[in-house]
Amino acid sequence: MSSNEKDMVEELRIQWKRLWRERVDDKLKAEGMANADYCDLYVEKGTVIHATRDYKAVSFKEILEQHQILNPERYIPPNPFIGGWNKFIKNNLSNQKRYKTRRATLYLEEPKEKQQPKKGGRGWLHK
């Protein structure tokens, strides 16, 4: 992993974020279009980058492959449906049974003595 490659990926990532942040949303056609030229991302002004039907969206991984970055998966976080740290924690760590310690099982809380309710249990009625 060379520093030159890292710098290039960071520059592409900045442009990628700017592309999605500054896009023009067409509510009538339900699509998002680029509002400027992004030469490094191979996107021209007016190119549809997001649509609701029958459209293959622009992906950051394909852009990295076009720039001939070796192993582009290491720069892209995994899809949450495929997995990642949160899914690992949810599936493996949070479902573990917690064994009570010996000290916790020996401790029993003393039952509290109930007090007489105010106003005979009717609450604070002012009548």
N, C-alpha and C positions, 0 to 999 in steps of 0.2 A: 504494500500500500504506500505509494509515493505521496509526498506532500503536494506535488503538482496535481495529481489526480484528485486528492481531497479538496484542494482549492477549486478545481473545476466543478466538482459535484456541489460544493457549497454555493458557488455562483449560480449554477443551474437551479438549485433548490430555492434560492432567493427569487429568481425570475419566475419559477413555478408558482410560488406563493403569491407573487405580485399579479401573475396572470389570473389566478382564481379570485383574488381579492378585488381586482379592478375590472372584472368582466361586466358586460352589459347584459342584463337579463331581459329577454323579450317575453312578457307575460302572455301575449296573444298566441305565440307559437310554442311557448313553453320550452325555451332553449336559452342557453347562455353563449354569448359570443365574445371573442377577444376584442378589446378596444384599442390595441396597439400591436405593432409588429414585435415579435419575439424571435429573432433570427436563430438564437442558440437552441430554442425549443422547437424550431421548425413550425411556427405558428404565425400566420399573417393576420393583419387586421381584418375583422369580420368573419374569421373562421369560427364555425360552431364547435365549441369545446364541451358542451353539455346539452343533452336533449333527453326527452322523456321516452321516446319510442324509437325502436329500430336504429339505434345509433351506437357505434363503438366509440367510447370516450377516449380522449387522449390520456395515455398513461406515462407516468414518470419513468417507469422501468424501460419502456420502449425508447424513450428519449436517451436514456443512459446507454442503451445498447447501440443506438445510432452514433453516439459519440465514442463508441468502442471502449467503454469502461469495462474492465475485467470484473466479473462477478458482481453485477449490479444489485443482487439481492441483499448484500450486506449494508447497503445504504438506504434500503427501504424497510420500514417496520412491517412485520407480518400482519396479514389480515386478521382482525379480531375473531372471525368465524373459524379460521384455520387454527389459530392459537397464538399465544404470546405469554408474557408473564402473568397477566391478569387471569387468563383462562387456566393456566397451570395452578395458580393459587386457589381459584374457585373450585377446580376439580379435585385437587390432591390435598391441599392443606386445610381448607375450611371444613371438609367433610370428616376429618379425623375425629375419633371419639376422644374426648378429654377425660382422662382418669382423675378422679378426685384424690387428693392427697390424703394421707392417713389423718393428718391434723384436721382437715376440713370435715372428714366424716365423724370425728369424735366431738366436734363442737356442735352443740344444739342450742339454738337461741331460746331463751326463756320466754314463755308466753306472757304477753303484757296484760295487765289487769284493765278491763274496760271501765271507763268512767260513765257516770250517769249522764244521759243526753240532756242538753239544755231544752227547756220548754217541753219536756215530756216527749222528745223525739220529733216535734213538729218543726224544728228549726228556729231561726230568728224571725219569727213573724211579729210585727209590731201592731197588734190589735188589742 
